[in-house]
Amino acid sequence: MKKQTGLIELLHYKELLRQLVIKDIKLKYRRSYLGYIWSILNPLLMMTVLVIVFSQLFRFDIPNFAVYLLSGQVLFSFLSEATTMAVSSIVENAPLLKKTYVPKYIFTISKVTSSLVNLLFSLVALVLVMIFTQVSFTWNILWFPVVLLEVYIFSLGVSLILASTAIFFRDIQYLWGVFISIWMYLTPIIYPVSIISEEYRWWYDNLNPMYGYLKQFRDIVLNGNPLPIEWLTQGFITAFIFLFIGLWVFKRKQNQFILYI
């Protein structure tokens, strides 16, 4: 019997994927009294602390700093959580992979997808802050799923690269923790990009994909603007480049996984 490949195989295992996503979400909030509510409370509490600290210490000239901060925080937290969980997704499921055939990439996809579900919960916090700070809601807010799709595809590509690399080089999970922290501080989440000197702005615009996604998201949320076609084009091209690289690396190395897990 010919082995199924690509989307057909993924559809065949969609129930397994669903169960893996549910398991990841339940494990995150296991033995927690508040459970899923923490997905809303956590970004709210972090935002409150950061708004108090940074509005007093640095006094950035940012209109509605609370929404500016939280919109960047929830989006980057998704990337951070998804990739950090995905980096060990294959290694963690080594016992199952040794016993039976399961598409190896499904474990990586489940980590990114469960992080997306957590992001959707966190967006409730963002909506509450938007209402509290009297942000005007327009029909252009409906563009936000498009930005989430861009970031999801981008994060999945990065995750596939990390998951396949971690099989042969286990230290990557520790190095990635350091790198993602540096990446966060190099992304204008808690500060305006205007404080970056012009000589470094090119690096932000062209070599930091998350800055582009944050810019799109904030333009929708804070300004109520539709997404310019050039921003969308650049965002999706970047996302699919990383996805294709991730799929290529994963497919090229996956037959060797069993020898190292």
PyRosetta script that sets phi, psi and omega in degrees:
from pyrosetta import init, pose_from_sequence

init()
pose = pose_from_sequence("MKKQTGLIELLHYKELLRQLVIKDIKLKYRRSYLGYIWSILNPLLMMTVLVIVFSQLFRFDIPNFAVYLLSGQVLFSFLSEATTMAVSSIVENAPLLKKTYVPKYIFTISKVTSSLVNLLFSLVALVLVMIFTQVSFTWNILWFPVVLLEVYIFSLGVSLILASTAIFFRDIQYLWGVFISIWMYLTPIIYPVSIISEEYRWWYDNLNPMYGYLKQFRDIVLNGNPLPIEWLTQGFITAFIFLFIGLWVFKRKQNQFILYI")
pose.set_psi(1, 131.9)
pose.set_omega(1, -177.6)
pose.set_phi(2, -73.3)
pose.set_psi(2, 132.4)
pose.set_omega(2, -178.8)
pose.set_phi(3, -70.3)
pose.set_psi(3, 137.4)
pose.set_omega(3, 178.7)
pose.set_phi(4, -74.4)
pose.set_psi(4, 149.3)
pose.set_omega(4, -179.2)
pose.set_phi(5, -133.1)
pose.set_psi(5, 162.5)
pose.set_omega(5, 172.1)
pose.set_phi(6, 61.2)
pose.set_psi(6, -140.4)
pose.set_omega(6, -175.4)
pose.set_phi(7, -63.3)
pose.set_psi(7, -33.2)
pose.set_omega(7, 179.9)
pose.set_phi(8, -62.2)
pose.set_psi(8, -43.2)
pose.set_omega(8, 178.5)
pose.set_phi(9, -65.9)
pose.set_psi(9, -41.4)
pose.set_omega(9, 179.6)
pose.set_phi(10, -62.2)
pose.set_psi(10, -41.6)
pose.set_omega(10, 178.0)
pose.set_phi(11, -64.8)
pose.set_psi(11, -35.8)
pose.set_omega(11, 179.0)
pose.set_phi(12, -63.8)
pose.set_psi(12, -32.7)
pose.set_omega(12, -178.4)
pose.set_phi(13, -104.5)
pose.set_psi(13, 22.0)
pose.set_omega(13, -176.2)
pose.set_phi(14, -62.6)
pose.set_psi(14, -33.0)
pose.set_omega(14, 178.6)
pose.set_phi(15, -68.4)
pose.set_psi(15, -39.4)
pose.set_omega(15, 175.8)
pose.set_phi(16, -63.1)
pose.set_psi(16, -42.4)
pose.set_omega(16, 178.2)
pose.set_phi(17, -59.8)
pose.set_psi(17, -43.8)
pose.set_omega(17, 179.9)
pose.set_phi(18, -61.8)
pose.set_psi(18, -43.5)
pose.set_omega(18, -180.0)
pose.set_phi(19, -66.4)
pose.set_psi(19, -36.9)
pose.set_omega(19, 177.9)
pose.set_phi(20, -65.7)
pose.set_psi(20, -40.3)
pose.set_omega(20, 178.4)
pose.set_phi(21, -64.4)
pose.set_psi(21, -45.2)
pose.set_omega(21, 178.9)
pose.set_phi(22, -61.4)
pose.set_psi(22, -42.0)
pose.set_omega(22, 179.3)
pose.set_phi(23, -61.9)
pose.set_psi(23, -43.9)
pose.set_omega(23, -180.0)
pose.set_phi(24, -61.2)
pose.set_psi(24, -42.1)
pose.set_omega(24, -179.0)
pose.set_phi(25, -67.3)
pose.set_psi(25, -43.1)
pose.set_omega(25, 179.5)
pose.set_phi(26, -65.2)
pose.set_psi(26, -39.8)
pose.set_omega(26, 179.6)
pose.set_phi(27, -64.0)
pose.set_psi(27, -35.2)
pose.set_omega(27, -178.6)
pose.set_phi(28, -63.5)
pose.set_psi(28, -36.8)
pose.set_omega(28, -175.8)
pose.set_phi(29, -109.2)
pose.set_psi(29, 19.3)
pose.set_omega(29, 178.5)
pose.set_phi(30, -62.9)
pose.set_psi(30, 135.1)
pose.set_omega(30, 179.5)
pose.set_phi(31, 62.7)
pose.set_psi(31, 21.4)
pose.set_omega(31, 176.0)
pose.set_phi(32, -101.0)
pose.set_psi(32, 131.0)
pose.set_omega(32, -179.0)
pose.set_phi(33, -67.7)
pose.set_psi(33, -38.4)
pose.set_omega(33, -177.0)
pose.set_phi(34, -88.4)
pose.set_psi(34, -18.2)
pose.set_omega(34, 175.4)
pose.set_phi(35, 57.2)
pose.set_psi(35, -127.9)
pose.set_omega(35, -174.9)
pose.set_phi(36, -63.7)
pose.set_psi(36, -20.1)
pose.set_omega(36, -180.0)
pose.set_phi(37, -61.2)
pose.set_psi(37, -25.3)
pose.set_omega(37, 178.5)
pose.set_phi(38, -63.1)
pose.set_psi(38, -26.8)
pose.set_omega(38, 177.4)
pose.set_phi(39, -65.6)
pose.set_psi(39, -23.4)
pose.set_omega(39, 177.1)
pose.set_phi(40, -93.2)
pose.set_psi(40, -43.8)
pose.set_omega(40, -177.0)
pose.set_phi(41, -68.3)
pose.set_psi(41, -39.8)
pose.set_omega(41, -176.0)
pose.set_phi(42, -58.2)
pose.set_psi(42, -53.1)
pose.set_omega(42, 178.1)
pose.set_phi(43, -64.1)
pose.set_psi(43, -32.0)
pose.set_omega(43, 178.8)
pose.set_phi(44, -66.1)
pose.set_psi(44, -44.8)
pose.set_omega(44, -179.9)
pose.set_phi(45, -66.5)
pose.set_psi(45, -43.6)
pose.set_omega(45, 177.8)
pose.set_phi(46, -62.4)
pose.set_psi(46, -42.3)
pose.set_omega(46, 179.4)
pose.set_phi(47, -61.8)
pose.set_psi(47, -43.5)
pose.set_omega(47, -178.5)
pose.set_phi(48, -60.1)
pose.set_psi(48, -46.2)
pose.set_omega(48, 179.7)
pose.set_phi(49, -63.3)
pose.set_psi(49, -47.0)
pose.set_omega(49, -177.3)
pose.set_phi(50, -67.1)
pose.set_psi(50, -37.7)
pose.set_omega(50, 178.3)
pose.set_phi(51, -63.5)
pose.set_psi(51, -44.6)
pose.set_omega(51, 179.9)
pose.set_phi(52, -62.6)
pose.set_psi(52, -47.2)
pose.set_omega(52, -176.8)
pose.set_phi(53, -66.7)
pose.set_psi(53, -52.8)
pose.set_omega(53, -172.5)
pose.set_phi(54, -76.8)
pose.set_psi(54, -29.2)
pose.set_omega(54, 178.2)
pose.set_phi(55, -70.8)
pose.set_psi(55, -27.3)
pose.set_omega(55, 179.8)
pose.set_phi(56, -88.2)
pose.set_psi(56, -41.2)
pose.set_omega(56, -175.1)
pose.set_phi(57, -80.1)
pose.set_psi(57, -44.5)
pose.set_omega(57, -172.1)
pose.set_phi(58, -107.2)
pose.set_psi(58, -24.8)
pose.set_omega(58, 177.3)
pose.set_phi(59, 50.0)
pose.set_psi(59, 54.2)
pose.set_omega(59, 177.7)
pose.set_phi(60, -64.7)
pose.set_psi(60, 139.6)
pose.set_omega(60, 179.6)
pose.set_phi(61, -85.5)
pose.set_psi(61, 72.1)
pose.set_omega(61, -178.4)
pose.set_phi(62, -121.2)
pose.set_psi(62, 117.6)
pose.set_omega(62, 176.0)
pose.set_phi(63, -62.0)
pose.set_psi(63, 133.2)
pose.set_omega(63, -179.9)
pose.set_phi(64, 52.3)
pose.set_psi(64, 63.3)
pose.set_omega(64, -176.8)
pose.set_phi(65, -59.6)
pose.set_psi(65, -32.5)
pose.set_omega(65, -178.5)
pose.set_phi(66, -61.3)
pose.set_psi(66, -47.9)
pose.set_omega(66, 179.7)
pose.set_phi(67, -70.5)
pose.set_psi(67, -39.0)
pose.set_omega(67, 177.1)
pose.set_phi(68, -56.8)
pose.set_psi(68, -48.1)
pose.set_omega(68, -178.4)
pose.set_phi(69, -66.8)
pose.set_psi(69, -48.8)
pose.set_omega(69, -174.9)
pose.set_phi(70, -66.9)
pose.set_psi(70, -36.7)
pose.set_omega(70, 179.4)
pose.set_phi(71, -64.3)
pose.set_psi(71, -37.8)
pose.set_omega(71, 176.6)
pose.set_phi(72, -73.6)
pose.set_psi(72, -37.0)
pose.set_omega(72, -177.5)
pose.set_phi(73, -64.9)
pose.set_psi(73, -47.0)
pose.set_omega(73, -176.2)
pose.set_phi(74, -68.8)
pose.set_psi(74, -35.1)
pose.set_omega(74, -178.4)
pose.set_phi(75, -72.0)
pose.set_psi(75, -44.0)
pose.set_omega(75, -179.7)
pose.set_phi(76, -71.9)
pose.set_psi(76, -32.9)
pose.set_omega(76, 177.9)
pose.set_phi(77, -62.1)
pose.set_psi(77, -34.7)
pose.set_omega(77, 176.4)
pose.set_phi(78, -62.0)
pose.set_psi(78, -49.5)
pose.set_omega(78, 178.6)
pose.set_phi(79, -58.0)
pose.set_psi(79, -46.3)
pose.set_omega(79, -177.7)
pose.set_phi(80, -62.6)
pose.set_psi(80, -47.9)
pose.set_omega(80, -178.7)
pose.set_phi(81, -66.3)
pose.set_psi(81, -45.4)
pose.set_omega(81, -177.1)
pose.set_phi(82, -61.0)
pose.set_psi(82, -48.5)
pose.set_omega(82, -176.6)
pose.set_phi(83, -72.4)
pose.set_psi(83, -36.1)
pose.set_omega(83, 179.7)
pose.set_phi(84, -66.3)
pose.set_psi(84, -39.9)
pose.set_omega(84, 177.1)
pose.set_phi(85, -71.1)
pose.set_psi(85, -37.1)
pose.set_omega(85, -175.1)
pose.set_phi(86, -72.3)
pose.set_psi(86, -27.3)
pose.set_omega(86, -173.9)
pose.set_phi(87, -59.8)
pose.set_psi(87, -30.1)
pose.set_omega(87, 179.7)
pose.set_phi(88, -110.0)
pose.set_psi(88, 15.5)
pose.set_omega(88, -173.9)
pose.set_phi(89, -63.7)
pose.set_psi(89, -35.3)
pose.set_omega(89, -179.7)
pose.set_phi(90, -79.4)
pose.set_psi(90, -44.5)
pose.set_omega(90, -178.9)
pose.set_phi(91, -60.0)
pose.set_psi(91, -42.4)
pose.set_omega(91, -178.6)
pose.set_phi(92, -63.0)
pose.set_psi(92, -28.6)
pose.set_omega(92, -177.3)
pose.set_phi(93, -103.7)
pose.set_psi(93, 21.2)
pose.set_omega(93, -179.8)
pose.set_phi(94, -56.3)
pose.set_psi(94, -44.1)
pose.set_omega(94, -179.7)
pose.set_phi(95, -57.0)
pose.set_psi(95, -41.6)
pose.set_omega(95, 179.8)
pose.set_phi(96, -68.8)
pose.set_psi(96, -41.8)
pose.set_omega(96, -178.2)
pose.set_phi(97, -65.6)
pose.set_psi(97, -26.7)
pose.set_omega(97, 179.4)
pose.set_phi(98, -78.0)
pose.set_psi(98, -21.7)
pose.set_omega(98, -175.2)
pose.set_phi(99, -93.7)
pose.set_psi(99, -36.3)
pose.set_omega(99, -173.6)
pose.set_phi(100, -147.6)
pose.set_psi(100, 165.5)
pose.set_omega(100, 178.2)
pose.set_phi(101, -84.2)
pose.set_psi(101, 122.8)
pose.set_omega(101, 172.4)
pose.set_phi(102, -139.4)
pose.set_psi(102, 136.4)
pose.set_omega(102, 176.4)
pose.set_phi(103, -55.8)
pose.set_psi(103, 121.2)
pose.set_omega(103, -173.5)
pose.set_phi(104, -64.2)
pose.set_psi(104, -33.8)
pose.set_omega(104, -177.1)
pose.set_phi(105, -67.8)
pose.set_psi(105, -16.4)
pose.set_omega(105, -176.3)
pose.set_phi(106, -65.9)
pose.set_psi(106, -29.1)
pose.set_omega(106, 178.9)
pose.set_phi(107, -71.0)
pose.set_psi(107, -36.4)
pose.set_omega(107, 177.3)
pose.set_phi(108, -70.4)
pose.set_psi(108, -43.1)
pose.set_omega(108, 178.0)
pose.set_phi(109, -60.8)
pose.set_psi(109, -39.3)
pose.set_omega(109, -178.2)
pose.set_phi(110, -63.6)
pose.set_psi(110, -37.3)
pose.set_omega(110, 179.5)
pose.set_phi(111, -65.8)
pose.set_psi(111, -44.5)
pose.set_omega(111, -179.8)
pose.set_phi(112, -66.9)
pose.set_psi(112, -39.6)
pose.set_omega(112, -178.6)
pose.set_phi(113, -69.6)
pose.set_psi(113, -40.0)
pose.set_omega(113, 177.5)
pose.set_phi(114, -65.2)
pose.set_psi(114, -34.2)
pose.set_omega(114, 175.4)
pose.set_phi(115, -67.1)
pose.set_psi(115, -33.1)
pose.set_omega(115, 176.3)
pose.set_phi(116, -65.1)
pose.set_psi(116, -39.9)
pose.set_omega(116, 177.0)
pose.set_phi(117, -61.8)
pose.set_psi(117, -42.9)
pose.set_omega(117, 177.3)
pose.set_phi(118, -62.3)
pose.set_psi(118, -36.8)
pose.set_omega(118, 177.2)
pose.set_phi(119, -62.3)
pose.set_psi(119, -41.1)
pose.set_omega(119, 179.9)
pose.set_phi(120, -62.1)
pose.set_psi(120, -37.7)
pose.set_omega(120, 174.8)
pose.set_phi(121, -64.2)
pose.set_psi(121, -41.9)
pose.set_omega(121, -178.9)
pose.set_phi(122, -64.6)
pose.set_psi(122, -29.0)
pose.set_omega(122, 179.2)
pose.set_phi(123, -64.8)
pose.set_psi(123, -23.0)
pose.set_omega(123, 175.0)
pose.set_phi(124, -61.6)
pose.set_psi(124, -40.8)
pose.set_omega(124, 177.4)
pose.set_phi(125, -62.1)
pose.set_psi(125, -40.9)
pose.set_omega(125, 179.4)
pose.set_phi(126, -63.6)
pose.set_psi(126, -43.5)
pose.set_omega(126, 179.2)
pose.set_phi(127, -62.8)
pose.set_psi(127, -41.0)
pose.set_omega(127, 179.1)
pose.set_phi(128, -61.9)
pose.set_psi(128, -42.6)
pose.set_omega(128, 179.0)
pose.set_phi(129, -67.5)
pose.set_psi(129, -38.2)
pose.set_omega(129, 177.4)
pose.set_phi(130, -61.4)
pose.set_psi(130, -41.9)
pose.set_omega(130, 178.3)
pose.set_phi(131, -66.3)
pose.set_psi(131, -44.5)
pose.set_omega(131, -178.1)
pose.set_phi(132, -63.2)
pose.set_psi(132, -37.6)
pose.set_omega(132, -178.7)
pose.set_phi(133, -92.1)
pose.set_psi(133, 7.8)
pose.set_omega(133, 173.8)
pose.set_phi(134, 61.0)
pose.set_psi(134, 43.8)
pose.set_omega(134, 173.0)
pose.set_phi(135, -73.7)
pose.set_psi(135, 137.0)
pose.set_omega(135, 179.7)
pose.set_phi(136, -76.3)
pose.set_psi(136, 125.5)
pose.set_omega(136, 177.1)
pose.set_phi(137, -90.1)
pose.set_psi(137, 130.3)
pose.set_omega(137, 176.8)
pose.set_phi(138, -125.1)
pose.set_psi(138, 171.0)
pose.set_omega(138, 178.7)
pose.set_phi(139, -63.9)
pose.set_psi(139, -19.7)
pose.set_omega(139, -179.9)
pose.set_phi(140, -68.6)
pose.set_psi(140, -11.6)
pose.set_omega(140, 176.7)
pose.set_phi(141, -62.8)
pose.set_psi(141, -20.5)
pose.set_omega(141, -179.9)
pose.set_phi(142, -69.6)
pose.set_psi(142, -8.5)
pose.set_omega(142, 175.9)
pose.set_phi(143, -75.2)
pose.set_psi(143, -16.2)
pose.set_omega(143, -171.4)
pose.set_phi(144, -62.6)
pose.set_psi(144, -32.1)
pose.set_omega(144, 175.6)
pose.set_phi(145, -61.7)
pose.set_psi(145, -27.4)
pose.set_omega(145, 178.6)
pose.set_phi(146, -66.0)
pose.set_psi(146, -42.2)
pose.set_omega(146, 178.2)
pose.set_phi(147, -65.6)
pose.set_psi(147, -41.1)
pose.set_omega(147, 178.2)
pose.set_phi(148, -61.4)
pose.set_psi(148, -37.9)
pose.set_omega(148, 178.0)
pose.set_phi(149, -64.0)
pose.set_psi(149, -42.8)
pose.set_omega(149, 177.8)
pose.set_phi(150, -58.5)
pose.set_psi(150, -48.6)
pose.set_omega(150, -177.0)
pose.set_phi(151, -68.0)
pose.set_psi(151, -35.8)
pose.set_omega(151, 177.9)
pose.set_phi(152, -62.6)
pose.set_psi(152, -48.4)
pose.set_omega(152, 180.0)
pose.set_phi(153, -62.2)
pose.set_psi(153, -44.6)
pose.set_omega(153, 178.9)
pose.set_phi(154, -60.9)
pose.set_psi(154, -47.2)
pose.set_omega(154, -178.8)
pose.set_phi(155, -64.5)
pose.set_psi(155, -36.9)
pose.set_omega(155, 178.5)
pose.set_phi(156, -64.5)
pose.set_psi(156, -41.8)
pose.set_omega(156, 177.8)
pose.set_phi(157, -61.4)
pose.set_psi(157, -47.4)
pose.set_omega(157, 178.3)
pose.set_phi(158, -62.0)
pose.set_psi(158, -40.7)
pose.set_omega(158, -178.1)
pose.set_phi(159, -64.4)
pose.set_psi(159, -40.2)
pose.set_omega(159, 178.7)
pose.set_phi(160, -63.9)
pose.set_psi(160, -39.1)
pose.set_omega(160, 177.3)
pose.set_phi(161, -63.6)
pose.set_psi(161, -46.7)
pose.set_omega(161, -178.1)
pose.set_phi(162, -65.8)
pose.set_psi(162, -44.2)
pose.set_omega(162, -177.1)
pose.set_phi(163, -62.7)
pose.set_psi(163, -41.8)
pose.set_omega(163, -179.5)
pose.set_phi(164, -73.4)
pose.set_psi(164, -33.4)
pose.set_omega(164, 178.8)
pose.set_phi(165, -70.9)
pose.set_psi(165, -36.6)
pose.set_omega(165, -176.7)
pose.set_phi(166, -65.5)
pose.set_psi(166, -21.8)
pose.set_omega(166, 177.5)
pose.set_phi(167, -62.4)
pose.set_psi(167, -40.2)
pose.set_omega(167, -175.2)
pose.set_phi(168, -97.5)
pose.set_psi(168, -20.6)
pose.set_omega(168, -177.3)
pose.set_phi(169, -138.0)
pose.set_psi(169, 87.7)
pose.set_omega(169, -171.5)
pose.set_phi(170, -63.9)
pose.set_psi(170, -24.7)
pose.set_omega(170, -178.7)
pose.set_phi(171, -67.1)
pose.set_psi(171, -11.0)
pose.set_omega(171, -178.0)
pose.set_phi(172, -60.7)
pose.set_psi(172, -30.1)
pose.set_omega(172, -179.2)
pose.set_phi(173, -67.0)
pose.set_psi(173, -31.8)
pose.set_omega(173, 177.4)
pose.set_phi(174, -79.8)
pose.set_psi(174, -40.0)
pose.set_omega(174, 178.3)
pose.set_phi(175, -64.8)
pose.set_psi(175, -36.6)
pose.set_omega(175, -179.7)
pose.set_phi(176, -65.9)
pose.set_psi(176, -35.7)
pose.set_omega(176, 177.6)
pose.set_phi(177, -59.7)
pose.set_psi(177, -39.6)
pose.set_omega(177, 177.3)
pose.set_phi(178, -70.2)
pose.set_psi(178, -44.3)
pose.set_omega(178, -176.7)
pose.set_phi(179, -63.9)
pose.set_psi(179, -42.2)
pose.set_omega(179, -177.1)
pose.set_phi(180, -67.2)
pose.set_psi(180, -30.5)
pose.set_omega(180, 176.1)
pose.set_phi(181, -67.7)
pose.set_psi(181, -43.7)
pose.set_omega(181, 177.5)
pose.set_phi(182, -63.3)
pose.set_psi(182, -42.9)
pose.set_omega(182, 179.6)
pose.set_phi(183, -60.1)
pose.set_psi(183, -39.2)
pose.set_omega(183, 179.9)
pose.set_phi(184, -61.7)
pose.set_psi(184, -44.6)
pose.set_omega(184, -178.7)
pose.set_phi(185, -71.9)
pose.set_psi(185, -21.8)
pose.set_omega(185, 177.0)
pose.set_phi(186, -87.0)
pose.set_psi(186, 0.6)
pose.set_omega(186, 179.0)
pose.set_phi(187, -110.4)
pose.set_psi(187, 132.2)
pose.set_omega(187, -177.7)
pose.set_phi(188, -70.3)
pose.set_psi(188, 76.4)
pose.set_omega(188, 177.1)
pose.set_phi(189, -94.0)
pose.set_psi(189, -47.5)
pose.set_omega(189, -177.5)
pose.set_phi(190, -106.0)
pose.set_psi(190, 0.2)
pose.set_omega(190, 179.1)
pose.set_phi(191, -137.2)
pose.set_psi(191, 156.2)
pose.set_omega(191, 178.9)
pose.set_phi(192, -79.2)
pose.set_psi(192, 147.1)
pose.set_omega(192, -179.8)
pose.set_phi(193, -67.5)
pose.set_psi(193, -16.2)
pose.set_omega(193, -179.5)
pose.set_phi(194, -64.8)
pose.set_psi(194, -19.6)
pose.set_omega(194, 179.8)
pose.set_phi(195, -80.0)
pose.set_psi(195, -10.2)
pose.set_omega(195, 178.3)
pose.set_phi(196, -81.0)
pose.set_psi(196, 130.6)
pose.set_omega(196, -179.3)
pose.set_phi(197, -65.7)
pose.set_psi(197, 154.4)
pose.set_omega(197, -175.5)
pose.set_phi(198, -59.5)
pose.set_psi(198, -30.9)
pose.set_omega(198, -178.0)
pose.set_phi(199, -67.3)
pose.set_psi(199, -20.3)
pose.set_omega(199, 179.3)
pose.set_phi(200, -106.4)
pose.set_psi(200, -6.1)
pose.set_omega(200, -176.8)
pose.set_phi(201, -64.5)
pose.set_psi(201, -31.8)
pose.set_omega(201, 179.1)
pose.set_phi(202, -60.0)
pose.set_psi(202, -38.2)
pose.set_omega(202, -179.9)
pose.set_phi(203, -64.6)
pose.set_psi(203, -40.1)
pose.set_omega(203, 178.9)
pose.set_phi(204, -65.9)
pose.set_psi(204, -43.8)
pose.set_omega(204, -175.2)
pose.set_phi(205, -71.4)
pose.set_psi(205, -30.5)
pose.set_omega(205, -170.7)
pose.set_phi(206, -116.1)
pose.set_psi(206, -22.1)
pose.set_omega(206, -175.4)
pose.set_phi(207, -117.5)
pose.set_psi(207, 6.4)
pose.set_omega(207, 176.6)
pose.set_phi(208, -126.1)
pose.set_psi(208, 89.8)
pose.set_omega(208, -176.8)
pose.set_phi(209, -56.5)
pose.set_psi(209, -34.0)
pose.set_omega(209, -177.5)
pose.set_phi(210, -66.3)
pose.set_psi(210, -29.3)
pose.set_omega(210, 176.2)
pose.set_phi(211, -63.4)
pose.set_psi(211, -41.4)
pose.set_omega(211, 178.2)
pose.set_phi(212, -63.2)
pose.set_psi(212, -41.3)
pose.set_omega(212, 179.9)
pose.set_phi(213, -69.5)
pose.set_psi(213, -38.8)
pose.set_omega(213, 176.9)
pose.set_phi(214, -64.2)
pose.set_psi(214, -39.7)
pose.set_omega(214, 179.6)
pose.set_phi(215, -61.5)
pose.set_psi(215, -43.4)
pose.set_omega(215, 177.8)
pose.set_phi(216, -62.6)
pose.set_psi(216, -48.7)
pose.set_omega(216, -175.8)
pose.set_phi(217, -61.9)
pose.set_psi(217, -44.3)
pose.set_omega(217, -178.5)
pose.set_phi(218, -69.6)
pose.set_psi(218, -33.1)
pose.set_omega(218, 178.6)
pose.set_phi(219, -65.6)
pose.set_psi(219, -33.9)
pose.set_omega(219, 176.6)
pose.set_phi(220, -72.3)
pose.set_psi(220, -50.4)
pose.set_omega(220, -172.4)
pose.set_phi(221, -71.6)
pose.set_psi(221, -48.2)
pose.set_omega(221, -174.1)
pose.set_phi(222, -85.3)
pose.set_psi(222, -37.8)
pose.set_omega(222, -174.1)
pose.set_phi(223, -104.9)
pose.set_psi(223, -14.2)
pose.set_omega(223, 180.0)
pose.set_phi(224, 67.3)
pose.set_psi(224, 28.8)
pose.set_omega(224, -177.5)
pose.set_phi(225, -94.3)
pose.set_psi(225, 149.8)
pose.set_omega(225, 171.4)
pose.set_phi(226, -72.6)
pose.set_psi(226, 157.6)
pose.set_omega(226, -178.1)
pose.set_phi(227, -78.7)
pose.set_psi(227, 127.0)
pose.set_omega(227, 175.1)
pose.set_phi(228, -63.4)
pose.set_psi(228, 144.2)
pose.set_omega(228, -178.4)
pose.set_phi(229, -58.7)
pose.set_psi(229, -38.1)
pose.set_omega(229, -177.9)
pose.set_phi(230, -66.4)
pose.set_psi(230, -34.7)
pose.set_omega(230, 176.8)
pose.set_phi(231, -67.4)
pose.set_psi(231, -44.4)
pose.set_omega(231, 179.1)
pose.set_phi(232, -61.7)
pose.set_psi(232, -45.2)
pose.set_omega(232, -179.1)
pose.set_phi(233, -60.6)
pose.set_psi(233, -48.6)
pose.set_omega(233, -179.8)
pose.set_phi(234, -62.7)
pose.set_psi(234, -41.2)
pose.set_omega(234, -178.6)
pose.set_phi(235, -64.2)
pose.set_psi(235, -45.8)
pose.set_omega(235, -179.0)
pose.set_phi(236, -71.9)
pose.set_psi(236, -37.0)
pose.set_omega(236, 177.6)
pose.set_phi(237, -61.3)
pose.set_psi(237, -45.8)
pose.set_omega(237, 178.3)
pose.set_phi(238, -61.1)
pose.set_psi(238, -45.6)
pose.set_omega(238, -178.4)
pose.set_phi(239, -61.1)
pose.set_psi(239, -46.4)
pose.set_omega(239, -177.7)
pose.set_phi(240, -72.0)
pose.set_psi(240, -29.8)
pose.set_omega(240, 174.7)
pose.set_phi(241, -60.9)
pose.set_psi(241, -47.0)
pose.set_omega(241, 179.5)
pose.set_phi(242, -67.2)
pose.set_psi(242, -36.4)
pose.set_omega(242, 178.3)
pose.set_phi(243, -64.8)
pose.set_psi(243, -45.2)
pose.set_omega(243, 180.0)
pose.set_phi(244, -64.7)
pose.set_psi(244, -39.9)
pose.set_omega(244, 176.7)
pose.set_phi(245, -63.8)
pose.set_psi(245, -44.1)
pose.set_omega(245, 179.1)
pose.set_phi(246, -60.8)
pose.set_psi(246, -44.7)
pose.set_omega(246, 178.7)
pose.set_phi(247, -64.6)
pose.set_psi(247, -40.0)
pose.set_omega(247, -179.5)
pose.set_phi(248, -64.5)
pose.set_psi(248, -47.1)
pose.set_omega(248, 180.0)
pose.set_phi(249, -64.0)
pose.set_psi(249, -44.7)
pose.set_omega(249, -177.5)
pose.set_phi(250, -63.8)
pose.set_psi(250, -47.6)
pose.set_omega(250, -178.5)
pose.set_phi(251, -64.6)
pose.set_psi(251, -36.1)
pose.set_omega(251, -177.9)
pose.set_phi(252, -69.1)
pose.set_psi(252, -31.4)
pose.set_omega(252, -173.5)
pose.set_phi(253, -104.8)
pose.set_psi(253, -13.3)
pose.set_omega(253, -168.6)
pose.set_phi(254, -62.6)
pose.set_psi(254, -29.3)
pose.set_omega(254, 179.5)
pose.set_phi(255, -69.5)
pose.set_psi(255, -16.5)
pose.set_omega(255, 178.9)
pose.set_phi(256, -94.1)
pose.set_psi(256, -8.7)
pose.set_omega(256, -176.0)
pose.set_phi(257, -56.3)
pose.set_psi(257, -44.3)
pose.set_omega(257, -174.3)
pose.set_phi(258, -59.7)
pose.set_psi(258, -23.0)
pose.set_omega(258, -178.9)
pose.set_phi(259, -80.6)
pose.set_psi(259, -16.2)
pose.set_omega(259, -173.0)
pose.set_phi(260, -119.6)
pose.set_psi(260, -13.1)
pose.set_omega(260, -178.6)
pose.set_phi(261, -87.1)
pose.dump_pdb("model.pdb")
